[in-house]
Amino acid sequence: MNYSFAQRVSSLKPSAIREILKFTSAPGYIPFAAGNPSPEAFPTTIISEISNNILTNRPIDALQYSITEGYAPLRDHLTNYMKTKHDIGRDFDQILICSGAQQVMNLATMALCDPGDVIICENPSFIGSLNAFRCMEQKLVGVDMEEDGMNLEMLEKCIKENPSCKFIYTIPNFQNPSGITMSLEKRKKLYRLAKENNILILEDNPYGDIRIGGENLPSIKSFDQDGIVIYAGTFSKVLAPGIRVGYAIAPRQIISKMVVCKQTSDVHTNIWGQLLCHEFMTKYDYEAHLENNRNIYREKANHMLDLLDKYIGGRISFTRPEGGLFIWCTLPDSVDMLDFCKALLDKKVAVVPGNAFTMKDTDKTQSFRINFSTPTNEQLELGCKILGETADIFIK
């Protein structure tokens, strides 16, 4: 039989970068390419207690169909929590519980964009969101990153050249992959530019609760008096990614359209996971759990940074993130980045080439991403040592 594929996927082909990504979880490989939270941060005992209580005392609530918008007590609690703690949410906003923050990107794009519409993204940016936008046949326009966030002069130019842009996608806290945190000044100016040009902002904040250094900064959504920001949050990095519970906070007109799109996708988010999140937030010390997570990631990040200083310091530059899960490494211009990454792979160290995060994987970049949350301390030590040995070969 001859299979006819949709135009939006028929042109998608495997690349050298994607082939490297296959080794991120292969047995025997040091998983510097992973993006998983640390298993040490999973509250497994509490999750077991909550699950046992739910399945013993209210099993049907966890096993029956539920409403698309999400479990009402969780929505109510999150609405109050986000407003009280982060000043997120106004009278015109509503909340939608999604299957992880990734689904927020899909639903927002489905609700707002037609094929060929423009989305302005940070360059580099999160591969999962970029692929979601690509699958919806969007035109991606990249804005280069600086040490304190997007290059706003370049952003203004992109807006002028793409006046019909539907939204600007940003990860302001510990950006994936670069680890960069957007400054307060740039957050305010980004909001002002979007407002002046009648463009929405999609603010993705999966890592905000795992800050390990520096000062907390207000979210862009906290400035939103005009209904122009869609906020994406998740429990994946603070409880466990396997429960697949995230949420969108946005103007009710947008949420209502996202709800319709979700009904055609998965009907509703995993209800057991929603019950679990609600019980965890309301019956346990959620803030103490977040602080414990921060301590875990602070220790792992500092350990990897110390090892990088020891083994590659002065030859490969790298970021020192104030949170999140990633470190962004940049090779000298004389080194072929893909060849370097392939050489690491031959030594069973998997990293993610920077091209995976650009608007096109043929774009030139000298950077690659490494992760400190997934590897064990022994893997961190060995992997950084191999990084240094490989640098000895490539950097003269």
C-alpha positions in Angstrom: 0.0 0.0 0.0 1.1 3.5 -0.8 0.7 5.8 2.3 -0.1 9.4 1.9 1.0 11.6 4.8 -0.1 15.0 5.9 1.9 17.9 4.4 2.9 19.1 7.8 4.8 15.9 8.5 5.7 14.6 5.0 8.8 16.9 4.8 10.1 16.0 8.3 13.2 13.8 8.1 15.6 12.3 10.6 18.8 14.4 11.1 22.2 13.7 12.6 21.2 15.6 15.7 18.1 13.5 16.2 20.2 10.4 15.8 22.4 11.6 18.6 19.4 12.2 20.8 18.5 8.4 20.6 21.4 7.8 23.0 20.1 10.1 25.7 18.8 7.1 27.7 20.7 4.2 26.2 22.2 1.7 28.7 25.9 2.4 29.4 25.8 6.0 28.3 26.4 8.9 30.6 23.1 10.9 30.2 24.4 14.5 29.9 21.8 14.8 27.1 18.9 14.0 29.4 16.3 16.6 30.6 14.8 14.6 33.5 14.4 15.9 37.0 16.6 14.2 39.6 15.0 11.0 41.0 16.2 12.1 44.4 13.7 15.0 44.2 10.7 12.7 43.7 8.5 12.6 46.9 7.8 8.9 46.4 6.7 8.1 49.9 4.2 10.9 50.0 2.9 10.1 46.5 2.4 6.5 47.6 0.5 7.6 50.7 -1.7 9.9 48.7 -2.3 7.3 46.0 -3.2 4.7 48.5 -5.7 7.1 50.2 -7.3 8.0 47.0 -7.6 4.5 45.6 -8.9 3.2 49.0 -11.4 6.0 49.9 -12.4 7.5 46.6 -11.4 5.2 43.7 -14.1 6.2 41.3 -13.0 9.8 41.5 -9.6 8.8 40.2 -10.9 6.3 37.6 -13.9 7.9 36.1 -14.1 10.5 33.3 -13.7 14.1 34.4 -14.3 17.5 33.0 -12.0 19.0 30.4 -11.2 22.2 32.3 -9.7 20.2 35.2 -10.5 19.0 38.7 -12.3 22.0 40.3 -10.6 21.9 43.7 -7.2 21.9 42.1 -8.1 24.7 39.8 -9.5 26.8 42.7 -6.4 26.1 44.8 -4.0 26.9 42.0 -5.8 30.1 41.2 -5.5 31.3 44.8 -1.9 30.0 45.2 -0.6 31.6 42.0 -2.3 34.9 42.8 -1.1 35.0 46.4 2.4 33.8 45.9 3.3 35.1 42.4 0.6 37.8 41.7 -0.4 35.8 38.6 -4.1 35.9 37.5 -6.6 38.7 37.1 -10.4 38.8 37.0 -10.3 38.2 33.2 -8.1 35.1 33.6 -9.1 31.4 33.9 -7.0 28.3 34.5 -7.0 25.1 32.4 -5.3 21.9 33.7 -3.3 20.3 30.9 -1.3 17.1 30.2 2.0 18.7 31.2 3.1 22.2 30.1 3.9 20.8 26.6 0.2 20.5 25.9 -0.2 24.3 26.7 2.0 25.0 23.7 0.0 22.7 21.5 -3.4 24.0 22.6 -2.4 27.6 22.4 -1.1 27.2 18.9 -4.2 25.2 17.8 -6.5 27.9 19.3 -4.6 31.0 17.9 -2.7 30.1 14.8 -3.4 29.2 11.2 -0.8 27.4 9.0 1.9 29.9 8.0 1.4 32.2 10.9 4.5 33.6 12.6 5.7 32.8 16.1 8.7 34.7 17.4 10.9 32.5 19.6 14.1 32.9 21.6 17.0 31.5 19.7 18.0 28.9 20.9 14.8 27.6 22.5 13.2 24.4 23.9 13.0 21.7 21.2 9.7 20.4 22.4 7.9 23.7 21.9 9.6 24.4 18.6 8.5 21.0 17.3 4.9 21.6 18.5 4.9 24.9 16.6 6.4 23.2 13.5 3.8 20.5 13.5 1.2 23.2 13.4 2.9 24.6 10.3 4.0 27.8 11.9 6.8 30.0 10.6 9.4 30.4 13.4 11.4 33.6 13.7 14.3 33.5 16.1 15.6 36.3 18.3 19.2 35.8 19.6 19.8 35.4 23.3 22.1 37.7 25.4 23.4 37.2 28.9 20.2 38.8 30.3 17.6 37.4 27.9 16.4 38.2 24.4 18.1 40.8 22.3 15.3 43.3 22.4 16.6 45.4 19.5 16.5 42.3 17.4 13.0 41.6 18.7 11.7 45.0 17.7 13.1 44.4 14.2 11.5 41.0 14.0 8.1 42.5 15.1 8.4 45.2 12.4 9.2 42.6 9.8 6.4 40.3 10.9 3.5 42.6 11.9 1.0 39.6 11.9 3.0 37.6 14.4 0.6 35.7 16.7 2.7 35.5 19.8 6.2 35.7 21.3 7.4 32.5 23.0 9.8 32.9 26.0 11.2 30.9 28.9 12.4 33.8 31.2 13.6 31.7 34.1 16.7 29.5 33.5 15.9 29.1 29.9 16.2 25.7 28.2 18.7 25.2 26.8 20.9 28.3 27.6 20.2 28.5 31.4 19.8 32.3 31.0 17.5 34.3 33.2 15.8 37.3 31.6 16.4 40.5 33.6 13.6 42.5 35.2 14.2 45.4 32.8 13.9 43.1 29.8 10.7 41.5 31.2 9.0 44.8 31.5 10.2 46.0 28.1 9.1 42.7 26.4 5.6 43.2 27.9 5.5 46.8 26.7 6.6 45.9 23.2 4.0 43.1 23.0 1.3 45.5 24.2 2.3 48.3 21.8 2.2 45.9 18.8 -0.9 43.9 19.8 1.0 40.6 20.1 0.4 37.9 22.7 3.2 36.5 24.9 3.4 32.8 25.7 5.4 32.6 29.0 6.7 29.1 29.7 7.9 28.7 33.3 8.7 25.1 34.1 11.8 25.8 36.2 10.7 28.8 38.2 10.3 26.9 41.5 13.8 25.5 41.4 15.9 28.6 41.7 19.2 27.8 43.3 20.8 31.2 43.3 20.1 34.9 42.7 17.0 36.8 43.5 13.4 35.9 42.6 12.1 37.9 39.7 8.4 38.6 38.9 6.9 36.7 36.0 5.8 38.6 32.9 2.3 37.4 33.6 2.3 39.3 36.9 2.5 42.5 34.8 -0.5 41.5 32.7 -3.3 44.1 33.1 -4.2 43.9 29.4 -4.9 40.2 28.8 -1.9 39.6 26.5 0.0 36.9 28.4 -0.6 33.1 28.4 1.3 31.5 31.3 2.3 27.8 31.3 3.2 26.1 34.5 3.8 22.5 35.4 4.2 19.9 38.3 6.7 18.0 36.2 9.8 19.6 37.6 8.6 19.9 41.2 6.6 16.6 41.8 7.2 14.2 39.0 6.9 14.4 35.2 5.2 11.0 34.9 2.0 12.3 36.4 1.6 14.7 33.3 -0.1 17.6 35.0 0.5 21.2 33.9 -1.7 24.3 33.6 -2.4 27.4 31.6 -3.5 30.7 33.0 -4.8 33.0 30.4 -7.7 35.3 29.5 -11.0 33.3 29.6 -11.6 33.8 25.9 -8.4 32.1 25.0 -8.9 29.3 27.6 -12.4 28.6 26.3 -10.9 27.9 22.8 -8.1 25.8 24.3 -10.8 23.8 26.1 -12.5 23.0 22.8 -9.2 22.0 21.3 -8.4 19.8 24.3 -11.7 18.0 24.0 -10.6 16.8 20.5 -7.2 15.7 21.9 -7.4 13.8 25.2 -10.8 14.8 26.7 -9.2 15.7 30.0 -5.9 15.5 31.9 -5.1 12.4 34.0 -7.5 12.8 36.9 -5.5 10.7 39.3 -2.6 13.0 38.8 -4.8 16.0 39.4 -6.1 14.6 42.6 -2.6 13.8 43.7 -1.4 17.4 43.0 -4.3 18.8 45.0 -3.7 16.6 47.9 0.0 17.3 47.9 -0.5 21.0 47.9 -3.2 21.2 50.5 -2.4 18.4 53.0 1.4 18.3 53.0 4.1 21.0 53.4 4.5 21.9 49.7 6.8 24.8 50.4 9.2 22.6 52.4 9.2 20.1 49.5 10.1 22.9 47.0 13.0 24.0 49.3 14.2 20.4 49.5 14.2 20.2 45.7 16.2 23.5 45.5 18.8 22.1 47.9 19.2 18.9 45.8 19.6 20.8 42.5 21.9 23.4 44.1 24.2 20.7 45.2 24.2 18.8 41.9 24.7 22.0 39.8 27.5 23.2 42.0 29.2 19.8 41.8 29.0 19.8 38.0 30.3 23.4 37.8 33.2 22.5 40.0 34.0 19.5 37.7 33.7 21.7 34.6 36.1 24.2 36.1 38.5 21.4 36.9 38.4 19.6 33.5 37.5 22.1 30.8 38.0 25.5 32.4 39.5 28.1 30.1 39.0 26.0 26.9 35.2 25.6 26.7 33.0 28.4 28.1 29.8 27.5 30.0 26.9 29.2 31.7 26.4 29.3 35.5 22.6 29.1 35.8 20.7 30.3 38.8 18.2 27.5 38.4 16.7 24.9 36.1 18.5 21.7 35.0 20.9 22.7 32.3 24.3 24.2 31.5 25.1 25.6 28.0 28.6 25.0 26.8 30.2 26.9 23.9 33.3 25.7 21.9 35.9 27.9 20.3 35.1 28.8 16.6 37.9 26.5 15.4 36.1 23.4 16.6 33.4 21.6 14.7 30.6 21.3 17.3 28.9 18.3 15.7 32.2 16.4 15.4 32.9 17.2 19.0 29.5 15.9 20.1 29.9 12.7 18.0 33.4 12.1 19.5 31.8 12.3 23.0 29.1 9.9 21.9 31.8 7.4 20.8 33.1 7.6 24.4 29.5 7.0 25.7 28.8 10.6 26.8 25.6 11.9 25.3 25.2 15.6 25.0 22.6 17.6 22.9 24.1 19.6 20.0 23.0 23.2 20.0 21.4 22.9 16.5 18.6 20.9 18.1 17.4 24.2 19.7 17.7 26.6 16.8 15.0 27.6 14.3 16.6 25.2 11.7 18.9 22.4 12.6 21.2 23.6 9.8 21.9 26.8 11.7 25.4 27.4 12.7 26.2 27.2 16.4 29.2 26.3 18.6 27.2 25.3 21.6 25.8 22.1 23.2 23.6 21.4 26.2 24.5 19.3 29.2 22.3 18.3 32.1 23.3 18.0 35.8 20.0 16.7 37.3 19.9 13.2 35.9 23.4 11.8 36.1 24.7 10.3 39.4 27.7 12.0 41.1 29.9 9.2 39.7 28.6 9.8 36.2 29.1 13.6 36.6 32.7 13.0 37.5 33.5 10.6 34.7 31.5 12.5 32.1 33.3 15.8 32.8 36.6 14.0 32.8 35.8 12.7 29.3 34.7 16.2 28.2 38.2 17.4 29.3 40.0 14.6 27.5 38.0 15.3 24.3 38.8 19.0 24.6 42.5 18.0 24.7 42.1 16.4 21.3 40.0 19.1 19.6 41.3 22.3 21.1 45.0 23.0 20.5 
